[in-house]
Amino acid sequence: QEFSTLNTAKPPFVLDVEAKVRRYLRSSYSAVWTLKITWERAPAHAARTDTRKTVTYQAVLTTDGFRSYILMLYQDGGMQWDYTRLTSTNVLIGYT
């Protein structure tokens, strides 16, 4: 979901993102553009057919036109995947 908020009223979601950036980085911040990407009930990669352990999470990209930030938001309890059961042991959660 895209939020272009340059010269427009900001929805509650964008106000919450701005508050998080201000709180965590202790700086003034006013978003002009924000993008929310949500993965709902995503299974672990190697367990695509086993949907017992899924996770919902979001990546939020936001900018004021000069500075840009990304927030990674995970469901309560964090990632629910059991990485010890994956076929690969080099697991990365987050972004690079």
C-alpha positions in Angstrom: 0.0 0.0 0.0 1.5 3.3 -1.1 1.0 6.6 0.9 2.0 9.8 -1.0 1.5 12.5 1.6 3.2 15.5 0.1 0.7 18.4 0.7 -2.1 16.0 1.8 -3.6 14.9 5.1 -1.7 12.0 6.6 -3.5 8.8 7.5 -3.0 7.3 11.0 -0.6 4.6 9.6 1.8 7.3 8.3 1.6 9.3 11.5 2.5 6.1 13.4 5.5 5.5 11.1 6.7 9.1 11.7 6.3 8.7 15.4 8.4 5.5 15.4 11.2 7.2 13.3 11.2 10.2 15.7 11.3 8.0 18.8 14.0 5.5 17.6 16.2 8.0 15.9 15.5 11.0 18.1 15.2 13.4 15.1 12.4 15.4 13.5 10.8 13.6 10.6 7.8 14.3 8.3 7.2 11.7 5.6 6.3 12.7 2.1 6.1 9.1 0.8 5.6 5.7 2.5 5.2 2.2 1.2 3.8 -0.7 3.3 4.5 -4.3 2.1 2.8 -7.1 4.0 3.5 -10.8 3.9 0.5 -12.6 5.5 0.8 -16.2 6.8 4.1 -16.8 4.9 5.6 -20.3 5.4 9.3 -20.9 5.8 10.9 -21.2 2.3 11.8 -24.9 2.6 8.4 -25.7 4.2 6.1 -24.3 1.5 3.8 -27.3 1.9 3.8 -27.2 5.7 1.6 -24.2 6.6 1.4 -25.0 10.4 4.2 -22.5 11.2 3.6 -19.3 9.3 4.4 -15.7 10.0 3.0 -12.3 9.1 5.4 -9.4 8.8 5.8 -6.0 7.1 8.5 -3.9 5.5 7.8 -0.2 5.6 9.8 2.2 3.4 9.5 5.9 4.1 11.2 9.1 3.0 11.0 12.8 3.6 12.7 13.5 0.3 16.2 13.7 1.9 16.4 10.8 4.3 14.9 7.3 3.8 14.2 4.6 6.4 12.9 1.1 6.5 11.1 -0.5 9.4 10.8 -4.2 9.7 7.6 -5.1 11.7 7.0 -8.6 12.9 3.9 -10.2 14.4 3.8 -10.5 18.2 6.3 -13.1 19.3 8.6 -12.5 16.3 9.4 -15.1 13.6 7.6 -18.4 14.3 9.7 -20.5 11.9 11.9 -23.2 13.3 15.1 -22.5 11.5 16.6 -25.8 12.8 14.3 -27.7 10.5 15.2 -25.9 7.3 17.4 -27.7 4.7 19.8 -24.8 4.7 21.4 -23.4 7.8 22.4 -20.0 6.4 19.1 -18.2 7.2 18.8 -14.4 6.9 15.9 -12.5 8.3 15.8 -8.8 7.4 17.3 -7.0 4.5 20.7 -6.2 3.0 
